[in-house]
Amino acid sequence: MKFIVDQIDTKKRLDVYLSEKLGVTRSAVLHTIKRNEANVNGKPASAGLRLKTGDVVTTLPASSKELPEEPGLLAVLAETKDYLVIDKPAGLTVHATSERKTGTLVNRLLAYNPLIRNVGEPHRPGIVHRLDRDVSGVMIAAKTEAAYDYLKNQFADHKMNKEYAAVVLGVVVQPSGTIRASIGRNRKGRMSVKPDGLSAVTHFEILRSGKKATLLKITTETGRMHQIRVHMKHMGHPIVGDTLYAPKDARVKAKRLLLHASKIGFTDMQGNAVVYESPLPPEFTNVP
C-alpha cells in the first residue's frame, strides 16, 4: 500500500501513522517495520521516524487471495454491470486489516461475486469508498477495474454527492447553516477543530426536532476523517451514540452511533446522472 503524508500528519511517528492508516495495533505495525516491510521515500525506516509532509510511505500489500469468501447478509440496493450499491449495517467493518481477514463487508462481497477479488486494492477489493464501522448506509462497490478507476476519480474530484442523516444532542435552533472549521489531530491523537488543521466544510439542515435531540440532513464539501462527528461536537450538538466525541453524561442514550449515509449521487459510466438512497433505520425515526 502507498500513502502520501498530509500536513495534518506531519511530525507523527511512523508506527503511529501506519497504525492509524492500516487500522491495526502499533504492535502489529512494529512487526511489519522490523521485517523491513515498511519504507519511507523508498528506504526502510525506524518506528520512531518523524514524518514530513509529502513523504511517501509504502508497505507490502496484503494479497486478496488471503481473504475468504463468507456468505452473509448483503443488502444490495441496486446492481449494474459496473457496480453494486450496498446498504451497509452499523457495526460491520468494511475491509480487512493485517490482523483481521474475516467478518467484514468485503468477505460478504466476495461470496456474492468472487470476480471482485481482482478489482481495486488487494486488501479491500471492489471498495471505492468506505464508511466507519459504526456508520450505516449506502455504499458503492466496483465490479470491474475500469469502474473502480472511474468512480474513484469522481470521489477524488469531489463530484460524488453524498448526503447523511444524523440525530444530534440538543435542540438545534438555526434551521440550516454551514460549519467552516479546520480539522486536525489533538495531543491525544483524536480529530478536533484546530486553526492549523485542514480546511473542512459541513452543511446542515433540520429535518425534525424533539425535546432532547434533532434530526439533521448533512452534506459535506470536504472529506476529513470524522468530519461530521467533529463539526457537530464543535457546534455544541454531538451525534447521539458517539462514544468518541459525545459527553459520557449525555441525556439521550443509543445502542449505536446515529449517523447514516442516506443518499449518494454520481455520473455512471454511460454518462447518466444516478442517485441511490438508503432508507432511515428505525432508530432515526423517533427523535426524543
C-alpha positions, -999 to 999 in steps of 0.1 A, spaced: 0 0 0 11 36 -6 3 67 14 14 103 9 17 122 42 -6 151 46 1 183 66 -22 170 93 2 141 100 35 160 98 59 151 127 39 120 135 59 88 143 59 62 115 45 34 137 16 57 149 9 68 113 7 33 99 -14 20 128 -40 47 120 -39 42 83 -40 4 83 -64 1 112 -41 -22 132 -24 -21 165 10 -5 169 24 -39 179 14 -53 145 30 -23 128 62 -28 147 64 -64 134 59 -50 98 87 -24 103 111 -50 118 106 -72 88 116 -42 66 82 -43 50 76 -5 55 95 21 36 96 59 37 106 75 4 118 41 -9 141 33 21 135 12 52 127 34 82 126 31 120 93 31 140 102 64 156 109 83 124 91 116 124 72 121 91 72 152 69 45 165 46 49 148 12 68 117 25 58 86 6 51 57 29 47 22 14 40 -12 29 39 -46 12 3 -52 1 -18 -79 15 -29 -104 -10 -66 -106 -18 -61 -144 -20 -59 -144 18 -94 -130 21 -120 -158 25 -155 -157 9 -181 -155 37 -217 -158 28 -237 -134 49 -264 -107 48 -256 -83 19 -283 -58 13 -280 -49 -24 -300 -18 -32 -291 -18 -69 -267 -36 -93 -254 -28 -128 -226 -45 -149 -202 -19 -134 -210 -16 -97 -231 -27 -67 -250 -3 -44 -249 -17 -9 -269 -8 23 -242 -13 50 -255 -20 85 -239 -3 115 -213 -23 133 -199 -40 102 -163 -33 94 -158 -26 56 -125 -42 49 -98 -65 64 -66 -54 82 -34 -72 86 -48 -86 119 -83 -94 107 -91 -112 75 -127 -122 83 -161 -108 94 -160 -78 70 -182 -64 43 -155 -74 18 -158 -111 28 -195 -110 21 -189 -91 -11 -165 -118 -23 -190 -145 -15 -216 -126 -36 -193 -120 -65 -159 -138 -64 -147 -119 -95 -145 -87 -75 -114 -102 -59 -93 -88 -87 -107 -53 -86 -91 -24 -69 -67 -27 -39 -57 -62 -27 -68 -57 9 -101 -42 0 -112 -54 -34 -141 -35 -50 -142 -8 -23 -145 26 -39 -150 45 -6 -156 35 30 -179 42 59 -167 39 95 -177 6 112 -204 23 133 -220 43 104 -248 27 83 -260 35 49 -254 35 12 -220 24 -3 -207 18 -38 -186 -13 -47 -170 -16 -82 -173 -49 -102 -146 -41 -128 -113 -23 -127 -125 2 -152 -155 11 -130 -132 12 -99 -109 38 -116 -139 58 -130 -157 60 -96 -125 67 -76 -118 97 -99 -152 111 -91 -145 109 -54 -111 125 -59 -126 153 -79 -154 158 -53 -181 150 -79 -198 125 -57 -228 140 -40 -233 124 -5 -260 131 20 -262 119 56 -287 119 84 -277 124 120 -295 126 153 -277 152 174 -279 160 211 -300 191 220 -324 213 201 -307 230 171 -322 265 168 -309 275 134 -330 259 106 -299 255 84 -263 265 83 -227 259 74 -197 250 96 -163 261 83 -137 249 108 -103 233 101 -97 198 115 -65 183 128 -53 159 155 -51 170 191 -24 158 216 -44 127 223 -44 117 187 -81 124 182 -96 146 155 -106 181 166 -112 216 154 -78 233 151 -68 266 134 -37 249 119 -57 219 106 -70 211 71 -100 231 59 -134 214 63 -169 225 54 -201 209 65 -237 220 57 -267 210 78 -305 214 77 -331 205 103 -354 176 93 -371 171 126 -368 184 162 -376 168 195 -372 180 231 -338 164 236 -324 158 201 -326 170 165 -326 150 132 -304 168 106 -296 164 69 -259 168 64 -237 173 34 -200 180 32 -177 198 8 -146 180 22 -139 146 34 -118 149 65 -116 120 90 -146 120 114 -155 154 99 -193 153 106 -187 140 141 -161 166 149 -181 195 134 -213 185 153 -194 185 185 -179 219 177 -214 232 171 -224 221 205 -246 192 193 -226 160 192 -241 130 175 -262 107 197 -244 75 205 -209 89 196 -187 72 222 -157 91 210 -170 127 208 -202 129 228 -201 136 265 -205 105 287 -233 120 306 -254 127 275 -291 127 283 -301 107 252 -288 71 251 -285 50 220 -272 15 211 -252 28 181 -239 60 165 -268 77 149 -251 87 117 -264 73 84 -253 77 48 -287 82 33 -280 92 -3 -253 92 -30 -254 106 -65 -229 104 -93 -225 100 -131 -223 64 -142 -200 52 -170 -228 57 -196 -229 94 -187 -262 92 -168 -268 110 -135 -279 84 -109 -290 87 -73 -293 59 -48 -309 61 -13 -308 41 18 -340 44 40 -335 57 75 -331 29 101 -360 27 127 -339 43 154 -337 76 135 -375 79 131 -384 87 167 -364 117 178 -367 122 215 
